[in-house]
Amino acid sequence: MDFAILRRFFYSQFFVTPPYPSPSTAPYYDCTGKTIIVTGANVGLGKEAARHFVKLGAERVILGVRSVEKGQAAKQDIEESENRPGVVEVWSLDLLNYESVKEFAKKVEGLKRLDSIVENAGIATYDFKLVEGNEATITTNVVSTFLLAFLVLPKLKETAQKFNVTPNLTIVSSEVHFMTTIAAERAAAGPAGLFAALNDKSVANMSDRYNVSKLLEVFTVRELCATRAKDPYPVTINYLNPGLCHSELMREVGLGGYIFKLLVARTTEVGSRTLVHAGLAPHDTHGQYLSDSHIDPPSKFVRSDEGAQVQRQVWEELSRKLEEIEPGVLRNI
């Protein structure tokens, strides 16, 4: 790995603490009257971000969770800790099932308003498994994540118009996108394309798969905001790096990874501050990568000419997939 990347990582982990979200820090942290969705919110970063949104005065905080039972436990814990009963709702959302994503988005249509959605749900696994026609990490972290994003954009834009606000659509990505150029997948990609290579078990490098999924998220947001969602745009679309945090995500890291996290990782609450910042941040963050709660450049590969070519390829292939799953979904942008 590039020494500069390691230096950047350790400096951030040990010497930078994202600011605590409070209206006294910045006025945009005031959530009075707002409706906010956080996916993957029954544990970890998502749960602590939801707790912050409740603390900040949100009228309605919706937890998008795979396990409703665990979601109800999170709801009870959050409402009791903040003494605000009746604010949190638990909605079922399984990103390994496209119909579940569509059903969730259908419920969103019935909301009075939607001020922010923080798409935090994701998986990291070393096991190769095809789900909904793609390797499970790609299905969850990329295809379903952007299927949901594009399905809820009409409600976000409607909220902007009705309430004269600028809602946020936030993708929780990661600095691990610095750690890959998906060179192996690009080399293996034939006429069927990059996603087909990602779905080929014989060439899959699952130790790099989570990193790849986060790079694909970065490419998709950048291309979206550079083409179809160019300013002036009524919704702030951004993506963020929470840093290495104590969470339930990296369950398969093994003993060495566990010890490393124990020594280096941020607390879950501190990491969640970055989600809250991005989910409420002003429009100058549109299309931007956020790290430590401020705008930062993404990886050199992402910003290179070669990266720009891969970015367009990712967008074209993902767009076709999403149109197959939900015809016309790109018109929502």
Secondary structure, 3 states (H helix, E strand, C coil): CCHHHHHHHHHHHHHCCCCCCCCCCCHHHCCECCEEEEECCCCHHHHHHHHHHHHCCECEEEEEECCHHHHHHHHHHHHHHHCCCCCEEEEECCCCCHHHHHHHHHHHHCCCCCCEEEECCCCCCCCCCEECCEEHHHHHHHHHHHHHHHHHHHHHHHHHHHHCCCCEEEEECCHHHHHCCCHHHHHHCCCCCHHHHHCCHHHCCCCCHHHHHHHHHHHHHHHHHHCCCCCCCCCEEEEEECCCECCCCCCCCHHHHHHHHHHHCECHHHHHHHHHHHHHCCHHHCCCEEECCEEECCCHHHHCHHHHHHHHHHHHHHHHHHHHHCCCHHHHC
